[in-house]
Amino acid sequence: MATRVLIYTHAFAPQIGGVETVVMSLAKGLAGLGQANGIGSAEVTVATSTLRGDFDDASLPFRVVRRPSLLELLRLIRAADVIHLAGPSFIPMLLGLFLRKSVVVEHHGFQTICPNGQLLYEPTQTPCPGHFMAGRHSECIRCNAQLGLLGSLKLWLLTFPRRWLCKRAQSNITPTKWLGRLLRLPRSTTIYHGLPENGSRDFSRSSSGNTTFAFLGRLVGTKGARTLLEAAQQLSAQGFHYRLKVIGDGPDRESLQQQAVALGLADSVQFLGYVAPERLEEELAEAATVVMPSIAGEVFGMVAAENMSRGKLVIVSDVGAMREVVGDAGLSFAPGDARALAQCMKRILEDATLPVHLGLEARRRASEQFGQEKMVLQHLQVYQEAVRCND
């Protein structure tokens, strides 16, 4: 008999982002399972607060319920064997636990240990050392002061019941062991995110590949693009010639473009904005190296894993999640340290064999660790164990 799984997620297609990508991949994989895997199959429904827009839900191999009323959500939860929450959402978690259902929470952020969910200390724009878990609650209030006192207090207060509820879930899934150690929640297991089947295609590089770097991500403070521009300026000052493609959009785009001009990088840095998936591979084909200089907010590093599967060398900031994903198949530097990042980039510009060697190692690691089928089957095992423990 198929396990009936209700996946609840705030963010879903047609929105584009890490959570949306992971949920879509998981739901499709579960819906496509047959009995031949020796574990079982699943009947999947996705509930989301995201509007459909022009997205064709009928093209998906599972049911999608958008903006369910409280009564409709209650019915969906009653009909399911397992409630999978993509993040610790209050109402579906409360309803699931109240109805004695098997509740599984997959953590895509730091909401159970950090009021702003980013593990970023806003006043200094640096990684938070863990003020909430250390009981330094005045620092949490100060951190989110830009929201006003009431707004900051609300975020702080909600962290307590969110953590309390997650402790009562049948299982807590984290995409990295690093995140699991930080959250310190009972009945925790780590399941790496899986990559879509087309994530491992091979792409040829142009002759300029060794001197072309790429940044992919939303242009917001936590992604560290300012650090990357500072590192690029240091390379230019040392006489190195290179190209840097900044792929992505966001509220910081205009100020980043102004920073690039002020640093004298107008001829070296190209801001491409949002690039559609069908064009992305073409833009990346010129680059042997992808840089992810995030300073906070990363619980896995999907962009790193995707580009590892493409055979790219990746440079990541040494935040625990991305360091775990990359392993020894890439380069790393201290978060926010432009000088250290410049040194990593300099190594690549001076050694043409480095992107080739580490790119092959990256592809191998991605293939072994981040398979989509492996991720789906591990989730199904967690669901089945949760149901057994809840009987």
C-alpha positions in Angstrom: 0.0 0.0 0.0 1.3 3.4 -0.9 2.3 5.9 1.8 0.1 8.9 1.6 2.3 12.0 1.9 1.1 15.6 2.3 3.9 18.1 1.6 3.2 21.6 2.9 5.4 24.4 1.6 4.9 28.2 1.7 7.1 28.5 -1.5 6.4 26.6 -4.6 6.3 26.9 -8.4 6.1 29.2 -10.3 8.4 30.9 -7.7 12.1 30.0 -8.3 14.4 29.3 -5.4 16.1 26.6 -3.3 13.1 25.4 -1.4 10.9 25.4 -4.5 13.5 23.4 -6.4 14.0 20.8 -3.6 10.2 20.4 -3.0 9.5 19.9 -6.7 12.3 17.4 -7.1 11.2 15.4 -4.0 7.5 15.4 -5.0 8.2 14.3 -8.5 10.5 11.6 -7.3 8.0 10.3 -4.8 5.2 10.3 -7.3 7.3 8.4 -9.8 8.3 5.6 -7.4 7.2 2.1 -8.2 7.3 -1.1 -6.1 10.5 -2.3 -7.9 12.7 -0.3 -5.5 12.0 -2.8 -2.7 10.9 -0.1 -0.3 7.5 1.0 -1.5 5.6 3.8 -3.2 4.0 7.1 -2.3 0.9 9.0 -3.1 1.8 12.7 -3.0 -0.2 15.9 -2.5 1.5 19.3 -2.2 -0.3 22.1 -0.4 1.1 25.6 -0.8 0.2 29.2 -0.1 1.8 30.2 -3.5 -0.6 31.4 -6.2 -0.6 29.4 -9.4 -0.2 32.3 -11.9 0.3 30.8 -15.3 1.9 27.6 -14.1 0.2 24.4 -15.3 -0.4 22.2 -12.2 -2.1 19.6 -14.4 1.4 18.8 -16.0 2.7 17.5 -12.6 2.4 13.9 -11.6 0.9 14.8 -8.2 -2.0 16.9 -6.9 -1.4 20.5 -5.9 -3.7 22.4 -3.6 -3.1 26.2 -3.5 -4.1 28.5 -0.8 -6.2 25.9 1.1 -8.7 27.1 3.6 -8.2 26.0 7.2 -11.0 23.4 6.8 -9.5 22.1 3.5 -6.0 21.9 5.1 -7.6 20.0 8.0 -9.1 17.5 5.5 -5.8 17.1 3.7 -4.0 16.3 6.9 -6.7 13.8 8.0 -6.3 11.9 4.8 -2.5 11.7 4.9 -0.3 9.2 6.6 2.7 11.6 6.8 2.8 15.4 7.0 6.0 16.7 5.5 6.7 20.3 6.3 9.2 22.2 4.2 10.2 24.4 7.1 8.5 24.6 10.6 5.1 26.1 9.6 3.0 26.7 12.7 -0.6 25.9 11.6 0.0 22.6 9.7 2.4 21.5 12.4 -0.1 22.2 15.1 -2.9 20.5 13.2 -0.8 17.4 12.4 0.4 16.9 16.0 -3.2 17.5 17.3 -4.5 14.8 15.0 -1.7 12.5 16.0 -0.3 12.3 12.5 3.3 11.5 11.7 4.9 14.9 11.3 8.2 15.2 9.5 10.0 18.7 9.4 12.6 19.3 6.8 14.7 22.3 7.8 15.7 24.8 5.0 16.8 27.5 7.4 17.7 28.4 11.0 14.2 29.3 12.2 14.4 27.1 15.3 17.6 28.6 16.6 17.5 32.1 15.1 14.7 34.7 15.1 15.5 36.0 11.6 16.1 32.5 10.2 19.4 33.5 8.6 21.9 33.1 11.5 23.1 36.5 10.5 23.9 39.2 13.0 22.4 42.2 11.2 24.2 45.1 13.0 27.6 43.9 11.8 26.5 41.8 8.8 28.5 38.9 10.1 27.6 35.2 10.9 25.8 35.0 14.2 27.8 33.0 16.8 24.5 31.5 18.1 23.1 34.2 20.5 19.6 32.6 20.8 20.8 29.1 21.8 23.4 30.7 24.2 20.6 32.6 25.9 21.9 36.0 24.9 18.4 37.1 24.0 19.1 40.9 24.2 21.4 40.4 21.2 18.5 38.8 19.3 16.3 41.8 20.0 19.1 44.2 19.0 19.8 42.1 15.8 16.4 42.7 14.3 16.0 46.3 15.6 15.4 47.6 12.0 11.9 46.0 12.3 11.1 48.1 15.3 10.9 46.9 18.9 7.5 45.1 18.4 8.6 43.5 15.2 11.9 42.3 16.8 10.1 41.0 19.9 7.6 39.1 17.7 10.4 37.3 15.8 12.2 36.4 19.0 9.0 35.2 20.8 7.9 33.0 17.9 11.3 31.1 17.9 10.4 29.4 21.3 7.1 27.7 20.2 8.6 26.9 16.8 11.4 25.0 18.5 9.1 23.4 21.0 6.9 22.0 18.2 9.8 20.7 16.2 11.0 18.7 19.3 7.6 16.8 19.1 7.8 15.9 15.4 8.4 12.3 14.5 11.5 13.3 12.5 13.6 16.4 11.7 15.4 16.2 8.4 18.5 18.4 7.8 20.3 18.7 4.4 23.7 18.7 6.1 25.2 17.2 9.2 26.5 20.6 10.1 22.9 22.0 10.3 21.8 19.1 12.4 24.5 19.8 14.9 23.5 23.4 15.1 19.7 22.7 15.5 20.1 20.1 18.2 16.7 18.6 17.6 15.6 15.1 18.6 15.0 12.3 16.1 17.2 14.1 13.5 18.5 12.6 10.3 20.6 14.1 7.4 19.5 13.7 3.8 21.5 15.5 1.2 19.5 17.3 -1.5 19.3 15.5 -4.8 20.1 17.0 -8.2 17.8 16.8 -11.2 18.8 14.3 -13.9 20.0 17.0 -16.2 22.3 18.4 -13.5 25.2 16.2 -14.6 25.5 17.0 -18.3 28.9 17.8 -19.7 29.5 21.2 -21.2 32.6 22.3 -23.2 34.5 25.3 -22.1 35.9 28.0 -24.3 39.6 28.9 -24.3 38.8 31.8 -21.9 37.3 29.4 -19.3 40.3 29.5 -17.0 40.1 33.2 -16.6 36.3 33.5 -16.3 34.6 33.4 -13.0 30.8 33.2 -12.4 28.6 34.2 -9.4 25.1 32.8 -9.3 22.6 33.9 -6.7 20.1 36.4 -5.5 21.7 39.8 -5.1 21.2 40.3 -1.3 23.6 41.0 1.5 23.9 37.4 2.8 25.2 36.1 -0.6 28.4 38.0 -0.2 28.7 39.6 -3.7 30.3 42.7 -2.2 33.2 40.6 -0.9 33.6 39.1 -4.4 33.8 42.6 -6.0 36.5 43.6 -3.4 38.4 40.4 -4.2 38.2 41.2 -7.9 39.5 44.7 -7.3 42.6 43.2 -5.5 43.2 40.9 -8.6 43.0 43.9 -10.9 45.4 45.9 -8.7 47.9 43.0 -9.1 47.7 43.1 -12.9 45.6 40.0 -13.4 43.2 39.9 -16.4 39.9 38.0 -15.9 36.2 38.2 -16.5 33.5 37.9 -13.8 29.9 37.1 -14.7 27.3 38.1 -12.0 24.2 36.0 -12.7 21.1 36.9 -10.7 18.9 39.7 -9.6 17.8 41.3 -6.3 17.5 44.5 -4.3 21.2 45.1 -4.1 21.9 44.9 -7.9 22.0 48.7 -8.4 24.3 49.3 -5.5 26.6 46.5 -6.5 26.9 47.9 -10.0 27.8 51.2 -8.5 30.4 49.5 -6.4 31.9 47.8 -9.4 32.3 51.1 -11.2 33.8 52.8 -8.1 36.3 50.0 -7.9 37.3 50.4 -11.5 35.8 47.0 -12.5 33.5 48.1 -15.3 35.5 46.4 -18.0 36.0 43.1 -16.0 32.6 42.5 -14.4 29.4 41.9 -16.3 26.0 42.0 -14.5 23.6 39.7 -16.5 20.6 39.8 -14.2 18.2 36.9 -14.2 19.1 34.3 -16.8 16.5 31.8 -17.9 17.4 28.1 -17.5 17.7 27.5 -21.2 20.4 30.2 -21.4 22.2 29.5 -18.2 24.2 26.6 -19.5 25.5 28.7 -22.4 26.6 31.5 -20.0 28.3 29.1 -17.7 30.1 27.2 -20.5 32.7 30.0 -20.5 33.5 29.7 -16.8 35.6 27.0 -15.2 35.0 28.4 -11.7 31.8 29.4 -9.8 32.2 31.5 -6.7 29.8 31.4 -3.7 30.9 34.0 -1.1 27.9 33.7 1.2 28.3 35.1 4.7 25.2 33.5 6.2 21.9 31.8 5.4 23.2 28.7 3.7 22.0 25.3 5.0 23.2 23.3 1.9 24.5 25.2 -1.1 22.4 23.9 -4.0 24.2 26.2 -6.5 27.5 24.7 -5.4 26.3 21.1 -5.8 24.7 21.8 -9.2 28.0 23.3 -10.5 30.0 20.5 -9.1 27.9 18.1 -11.2 28.7 20.2 -14.2 32.4 19.7 -13.5 33.1 23.2 -12.4 35.6 24.1 -9.7 33.7 25.9 -6.9 35.0 28.4 -4.4 32.9 28.7 -1.3 33.0 30.6 1.9 33.9 28.4 4.8 30.4 28.3 6.4 29.8 24.7 7.6 27.0 23.7 5.1 28.8 24.6 1.9 32.2 23.3 3.2 30.4 19.9 3.9 28.9 19.9 0.4 32.2 20.7 -1.4 34.5 18.6 0.8 37.9 18.4 -0.8 36.6 19.0 -4.3 36.9 22.8 -4.2 38.5 25.8 -2.5 37.2 27.7 0.5 37.9 30.9 2.4 36.8 32.6 5.6 33.4 34.4 5.2 33.7 38.0 4.3 37.5 37.8 3.8 38.1 39.5 0.4 41.9 39.0 0.6 41.5 35.2 1.2 39.0 35.0 -1.7 41.4 36.9 -4.0 44.1 34.4 -3.1 41.8 31.5 -4.2 41.0 33.2 -7.5 44.7 34.0 -8.0 45.6 30.3 -7.7 43.2 29.5 -10.5 44.5 32.2 -12.7 48.1 31.0 -12.2 47.5 27.3 -12.5 45.4 26.2 -15.5 45.4 22.5 -14.3 43.6 23.3 -11.0 40.1 23.8 -12.5 40.5 20.6 -14.5 41.6 18.5 -11.6 39.2 19.8 -9.0 36.4 20.0 -11.5 36.6 16.2 -12.2 36.8 15.6 -8.5 33.7 17.8 -8.0 31.7 15.9 -10.6 32.6 12.6 -9.0 31.6 13.8 -5.5 28.3 15.2 -6.8 27.5 12.0 -8.5 28.2 9.9 -5.4 26.6 12.1 -2.8 23.7 14.1 -4.4 21.7 11.7 -6.4 18.0 12.5 -6.7 16.9 8.8 -6.5 19.0 8.3 -3.3 17.3 11.4 -1.8 13.8 10.3 -2.6 14.3 6.7 -1.2 15.8 8.1 2.0 12.8 10.3 2.5 10.4 7.4 2.0 12.3 5.4 4.6 12.0 8.3 7.0 8.2 8.5 6.3 7.7 4.8 6.8 9.7 4.7 10.1 7.7 7.7 11.3 4.4 5.9 10.6 5.6 2.8 12.4 6.7 4.8 15.5 3.4 6.6 15.5 1.2 3.5 15.4 
